Amino acid sequence: MAAGLRLGPVLRYVDGVTGDSATIWVETDRPCTAEVHGAFGAGGSTRTFQIAGHHYALIPVTGLTPGTTTAYEVRLDGRTVWPPADSRFPPSTIRTPSAGGDVKVAFGSCRWASKPAKGRDPVGPDALDTLATHLARQLTAGAQPDVDQPNADQPAAEPPDVDQPDVERPDVLVLLGDQVYADETSAATRRWLAARRDPRDPPGSEVGDYEEYTRLYDESWGDPEVRWLLSTVPSFMIFDDHDVIDDWNTSAAWLARMRATHWWRERVLSGLMSYWVYQHLGNLSPAELATDALYAEIRSVPDGTDLLRRFAAEADADPACVRWSYRRDFGRTRLLMIDTRAGRVLKEDARAMLDPAEAAWVREQALSDRGSYDHLLVGTSLPWLLPPLIHDAEAWNAALCRGERGGPEGRWARFAEDVRQRADLEHWAAFPSSFEALTRLLAEAGAGPDAPATVCVLSGDVHHAYVAEPHWPDEPAGGDAGMHRPEARVIQLTCSPLHNAIPRPVRLGFRFGWSRAGSSLGRALARHARVGRPLIGWRRTGGPWFGNQLMTLTLHARSARLTLTQARPDGRLVTIDERRLSGS
């Protein structure tokens, strides 16, 4: 029986410097040779590897020409499986950057299950789905005159809707966490789980093993519009808590409680295994893949399940032995993606968002070769700058948990731990030393004659969007004259969700958190825990905006422009805010 395409293709890495190579991820329904064929000899092939009865390939594509857009097709054992013969979408393409051209970086987070097949979407229209629909219509209307085709026969596409406004096609998608929701499954998935096992047994309606994780990716990435979008726009990804479970690694007490359950180990190992397969591999460049010992070993054996499971167990037991963070350069833009979940140090007297080796690596990547990039994008699923009330509440909570009032075993510490877990107080502010270290690093990265024009912190998680900017005092709090005052514009850009919702009381809480009264309440909490003022102050300069939305940075030389678009129930993709961050 001929091999079929189960999921994908997902265009992942596209070389942002030479523009001559890419990688494309696929899942097939049986072992096979997976191939990509493009125009003028561009393409590549590889054998699938097996994990838990599933078959995958990350196909290296070479022979691309910088500054071109090349249509491609996927073949399994020589048979064309993509694009489908009845596709209503334009051809999937690989667009390579050209020297000096614009770079459009779209980003967001928190995409809950695909839209329902019928009926009203309970959380509103999907921003990625809406973006895909608009782009497909535009490309169809434009007939893609600059696209190099692998063959002359092209699939039929949906007629254009001339009433739809143009939207910018991203050069890259940055997905900042919660690509799947292991702990908040859709009604369809809950029915599937109930047919597989007794939902009365933990973890109930949440996913419990690797096979159930594959169901989440099928549901999320199999949506036709999003499947096409991911096949034609390269993507970078990082996990956040819901990829495993809400509040993942909040504290040592939280982790001990989870490890005491009989189902947690299988959940976390399956979460890490599926992340490695579906998300992490595609973040790596071909050069990194070529030197990745685990990847080579898994590809060399008939079944790599035990090897990957052993790796996941080691990563869970000793987070410092694995690096999920990574750096990518495209044009004169640098993206530094930071893992703020799996690698936390949770010991109460040494809490840190990053372990020392990881923190040193992040610093090195942010500061190396300064002058070679005009924009530094720091991807962290959790916002660096929160509403002042929430920041101070998290700092207050962290101080009480470590025993600032009554000791680490006292009443206040026990109360604060309960509050921390119930209220999700686990952002950068809840790791005070890490917040200060990141603040200093961002300031240093933006200082000096070789400083970039902008240092943008890209975040999600909080189910709304806003823009916040620090103000740098002449002498930082505590007389810390060693902190650099940046020449670059340093800015927090938060965009969430792509497809989710936020209750009205939480909306009101975030608004209050930015208010003068909210700030005063936060300072009162901080004084109670004997917490000093942060190194810097900051203010909100845009938002808060609520809805399913996507931010896009358009970067050219030293200029940067930000656009926020929202998906509306009538199918429109509406520009809510547009501003220039640097340049003219």
N, C-alpha and C positions, 0 to 999 in steps of 0.2 A: 504494500500500500504506500502511495506517495506521501512524503512528509508535507505537513500543512503548517501555516503560520498561526500560532495561538495568540500572540500579543506582539505589538510593535508593528513596524520598525520605529525605534526611538532614536532620533539623531542626538548624539551626546556631544562628544568633543569635536570641535572644529578648530584647527590650528589658527590661533589669532596673530601669529607673527609671520610665518612663512606662507600660510594660507594654502598649503598643498596636501593636507591630510585631515582625516576625520575618523570617527568611530560610530557605528550604528549597532544598537542593541536589539536583539529579537528573542522571543520565546517560541519554540516550535513544539509540535506534538509528538515528535520521535527523533531519534538521532539522525543527523544528516550533515551535509556540507552546506553552509549558508554563504551566499554570495551577494555582493552588491555590484551592479553594472551601471556605469554612467557613460556619458559621451567622451570621445577622444581617449579611450583607454583607461579612464578613471574607474577604480573599483577595487575589490579585494574579496577574499574568501577565508573561511576558517571552519573547523569542525565544531559542532556543538559539544558542550559539557553537560553533565547530569548532576542535579541536586534533588534528592527526595522524589525521584520519579519524574521530574520536570527537566526540560532540555533547553539550553540557552546558548547564545553566541554573542560575542562582541566583535563585530566585523571591522577590521582595519581597512580604511579606504585611502588609497594613495593615488597620485597622478592628477590631483585637482590643480586648477589654475587660479592664482590669486585674483580677486576682483571679479569673479564670474559666478553665475548661478547655474548649477548643473542638475538636471532631472536624473533620477535614478530609479532602478527597479531592484527588487529582492528576488533571488532565485534560491530554491532549496533543491539540492541534488539536480540542478540544471533546469528545474521547472519554475516559471515565473509565478510568484504568489503575491507580489505587490508591485504596482497598484492592482486592486481587484478589477476584474474585467468590467464590473458594473459600477465602478466608483463614480460618485457625483462630485468629487473634489478635484482640484487641479493636481498636476503631478507633484509628488514629493521632491523636494530639491535640497541641494547642499549649496548654500551661498557662502563664499569665502571672502574674507575682508580684503580691501585694497589699501595700500599705504595712503595715509592722510585722509581717509574717508570718515564719515560719521560712524559712530558705534551707538546703537540703540539697545539699552539694557532694560528689559521689563522684569519686574519682580513683585512678589507677593507670597502669601503663605496661607495655610489652613484651608485645604480643599476637601470638604466632606463629600463622600460617595457621589457617583454620577447622578445626573438628573433622572427623575422617574420616567419610565417609558410613556406613561399617560398621567394626566391629571396635573394639579398644581404642585410646583416645587415647594416643599415646606420651608426652605431657607432662601428662596428667591433664585434668580437666574445665576448661572455659573459664569464668572468673569472669563475664564479660559475658553469655555464653550462659546460664549458670545464673541470673543476676540477671533476665534477660529472661523466662525460663520462669516464675519465681516471680511477677514483676510481672504477667505476662499472666494467670496463674491468679487472682491476687488481684483484678484489675480485672474479670475475668469473673464471679467470685463476687459482687463488690459491685455488678455491673450498672451501674456508673458513673452514678449518679443525677444528678450535677451536671454532666454533659457536655452541651454544646450541640452538636446534631447537624446536619450539612449536609443530611441527608434522613432520612426515616423508616426506610429499609431498612438494616439493619446486618448485616455478615457474621457467619456462625456462628463461635463460638469454642470452644476446647477446654474440656471440663467441668472445673470446679475440683477440685483435690486438697485435701480438707479436712484432710489430715494435715500439710500443709506450713505452717511458721510464717510469720507476716507478715514482710515486709522493707520497709524504707523506700524509697519511690520518690524518686530523686534529682530535684532541680530542674535540675541541670546535671551533665554528665560532663566531667571534665578529664582528657584523655588526654595523658600526659606523655612521649610518644616511642615509637618503634618500633611505629608502627601497622601497618607492613608490614616484612618482612624480605627485603631485596633480595639478601642474601648467604647466606641459609639457607632455601632454598625447600623446599616440601613434595614428597612423592613424585609427587603428581598434577601439580604444576607442572613438575617435572623431566621427566616424560614429555611434557608439552606443549612444553617447550623443545627436547627432543630431536627432536620431529617438525618443529620449525621451523628448526633449525640444528644443526650438528655440535657436540655437547657437549664434544668434545675440544679445541675452540678456546676460548681465553679470551673471556669470563669463565666458560666452562663451564656449570655448573648454576646460576649466579647470573644475575640479570636483566641485560640489556645495553642495552636501549633503551626508548623510551616505550611501545611496544606491550606489551612484556613487563611493564612497571610496571602497566599497566591490568589485566593478568592477576592481579597480586597483590591489587589492590583488589577485583576481582570475587570472588576467593576469600575474602577477609577480610570484606568488607562484605555479600556475598551470602548468607552464612549466615542462614537464615530467622529465627531468634530474634534475632540481633544486628541484622539488617536492620530488624525491627520496633522494637527498642529504640531504634536511632538515629533512627527516624522519629518518635519520641514524647518523647524526652528530648534537650534541646539539648546540644551538645557544643562544647568548645573543645579545640584540638589544637596540638601543637608537635612538631617532628621530633627524633629523636636519631640516633645513628650508624647503626643498622641500616636506617633508612629510605633510606640511601645505601650504607654499607658499614661493617663493624666498624672501630672506632677512627678514624672520619672526623675528619680534621684534628687528629690527635694532636700532630703537630710539623711543623716545616718540612722535616725530613729525610723524614718519612713522606710528606708531600705531594709532594716532589720525586720520590720513588720511584714514586708512583702516576702522576704526570704523564708519567713516562718510558715507561709502557705504552701500547700502541696502542688499548686499549679504554676507558681511564679517562674520557676526555673525553666520550664518548657516554653513559657511565654517569652521571656527575655532572650533566650537562646534563639528561638525562632524569629524574633524581631530583628536581632543582629544578623542572623543568617540571611533573611530576606532583604534587609537593607544592603548588605554586601552585594547580593546578586542584582537587585533591581535598581539600586541607586548609586552605591559607592563605586562600582567598577567603571561606570560611565563617567565619573568625575575625573578619572585618571587619564593622563596623556598616553599615547602609544609608547613613548620612552619609559614611562613609569610602569606600564603594564609589562614591558619586556623584562623588567628587573624585579617584578613582584613574585616572590617565591611561592606564595600560596596559590596565586592564579596559575602559575606554571604547573604546580603539583596537581591541582584539581583537573586541569586540562589533560594531564598525562595518564589519568586512571579512568576506568569505565564508569565509576560512580564516586563523586567527590563529597558525598553527604557527610561521611564521618570526619573527613579532613576539615570541612567548613564548620561542623558542629564543635570540633575540638578548638578551632580558632575562636569561635564565639564564646565558648566556655572560658578560655584564657582572657578574652577581652572583658568579660563580665567580672572575672575574679581580680584582674589587674588592669584597670583601664589605661594605665600609663604605658602598657606594652603595645598599644594600637594608636595610630594617628588617623582620625577621620577628617581632620582639617586639611585644607589644601589651598594652593595658590594657582591662579591662572592669569596670564597676561594676554590681552588682545588689543592690538594697536598700541596706543600710548595710555591704556587703561589697565590697572591692576586690580584684580578681584582676590581678596583674601577671605576665604570662608572658614569660620571658626566653629568648631564643635563646642556647644555650650551645654551638652546633656550627658554624654557617656563618660567624659573624662573628668568630671568634677571630683574634687577632694572634699569629702563629707565629714571628716573628723572635726568636731565642734571647735576645737582650739586652733585649727589650721584650715578652716573652710576656704575653698578657692574654686573659682569657676574653671580654672585650668591648673593642671599640675605643673611643677616648676619647669620640667623639660618642654612641655607644650607651650607654656608662656614664653620661654626663651625662643622657641621656634617661631611663634607668631611675631615676636619682636623683630627677629632677623628678617623675616619675609616682608614686614612692613617697611623696614628701613634700608634694605639692600638695594643697590643700584638706583638710589634716588637721583632724579634728573632724567631717568629713562621713561618715566611715566608722568602724565599730566593730571591723572585722577586716580585716587586710591579709594576703592570700594571695599568696605569691611562688612562682610556678611555675617550676621549673628542673629539667630532666630529670635532671641530675646532682646528687646530694646535696651540700649545703653541709658538713654534719658527718658524717664517716665514722668508723669504728672508729679509735681513736688510732694503732694500729700502721700502718694503711693511710695515714692522713693523713701521719704522719711519713715513711713510705716514699716517698710521692709528693713531699714537700718535699725529702727527701734526693736523690731522683732528679733533680728540677728543678735543684737546686744543682750537682750533678755535670755535668749536661748543659750548663749555661751556663759551666762551666769552673772551678768552685770549687776543684777539685784537679787541677792539671796543665794548666789552660787549656782553651779550647773545642775544641781539636783533639787534646787529649791522650788517653791510654789510658782514663782514668776516664770522660771524656766519651763516648767511643765505646762503652764498656761500658754506660754508663747509658742511652744512646739505644736500644741493643738491648733492654735490660730494659724501658724505657718502652713500646716497641711490643709486646713479647711479653706483658707483664703488664697492659696497659691502664691505665697510670698516667697518667690524663689528666682527673681530676676537678678540682674547685675547688682542692684542695690542691696540684695540680701547676702551678697558676698563682698563686704565693704573693701577689703584689701584688693580684690580683683577689679572692682569699680575704679578705685584710685589708680591702679596700674594701667588699666585701659585708657583712662583719661590722660594720664601722662604720655602714654604711647601715641595717642592720637594727636596730642599737642606737639610732640617731638616730630612725628611724621609730617606735620604741616608747617614746620618751622625751618628757617634757614634759606640760603640762596637757591638751593635745589628743590625747594618745596613744590608739591603739586598745586594746582589751582584749587582743587577741592579734595576734602577727605569726607566721604559720605558713609555713614553707618546705615546699612540696609537691614531692616528688621521686620518681624511680623508678630505673631502670637496673640496679640491683644484684641483682635477682632474689630479693629477700626484703624483709620489712617490719620496721621498727623505729621507735621514738620516741627522740629524743635532745634533750637540753636543755643550753644553755650555762650556765655560772656566771660571773658578771661580777665580777671582783675590784675592790676599791675603787680600786686603781691598776693599770691594765692593764700587761701585759708591756712592758718598754722604757720605762716611765715615761710612757706615752701618756695623759696626763691629759685629752686632748681628746676621747677617745671617750666618748660619752654612755652613761650607765647607764640602761637602759630600765625604765619602770614596767610596760609591757606584758609579757605572758608570751611570750617568743620560743622557738619550738620547731621542730625538724626532724621532719617527718612523711614517712617514706619507705615507698612501697608499690609492690611489684613482685614477681612478674609477674602480669598478667592471665591469660596462657596461655603458659607456658613452663616450663623446669625449671632446676635448678641442681645440678651434680654434688656428691656427698657430700664430696669433699675441699675444695671451695670453701666448702661450708657450715661445715666444721670450721675453715677459715681465717678466716671472718668471726667465728665465735664466739671464736677465739683472739685476734683483733684487738681485741676489747673487754676481754680479760682483763688482769689486772695484769702478768702475764709478757709479754703482747703489747705493752702500753704501754711497758714497760721496754725491750724490744727496739727499738721505734720510736724511743725517745729516744736509744738508742745509735747508730742510723743517723743521726739528726739531728745528733748531736755530730760524727760522722765527716765530715759535709759542712758543718760549722760553721753549722748552722741553729739559730736561737734558738727559744724556745718560742712557740707561737701567742699571739695577742693575748688569747685566752680559753681556758678549759678547758671541757670538756663531759662529760656522762655519758649513758649509755643508760638510759632510764626505762621502756622497753617493748620486748619482743622479745629476740632476733630471731625472727620467725615465717617459716616456709617453707611454700610452697604457692601455688596460684593464688588471688589474693585482691584485695580492693577495700576501700579506706578511704572512710568517709563522715563529713564534718563537718556537724553540724547547728548552725546559727547563728541565734540570736534575741537581738536587742538586743545586750547585751555578754556574753552567755553563749555558750559553745561546748562541744559534746560530740562526741567522736570514737568511731567504731565501726569495727572491723575485721571483715570477714566473709570466709570462705573457702569455695570450692566443693569439695564432696566427691564422690567417685566414685559414691555412691548417689543423686546428684541433689540433695542438701541444700545449702542455703546457711547455714553455721553462723557464729554470732557468736563470735569468738575473744577479742576484747578490747573493752571499752567503758570510757571514762573521761571525766571532765569536765575541760576545759581552762581554763574561766573561768566566772564567774557561779555562780548557785546553782540 
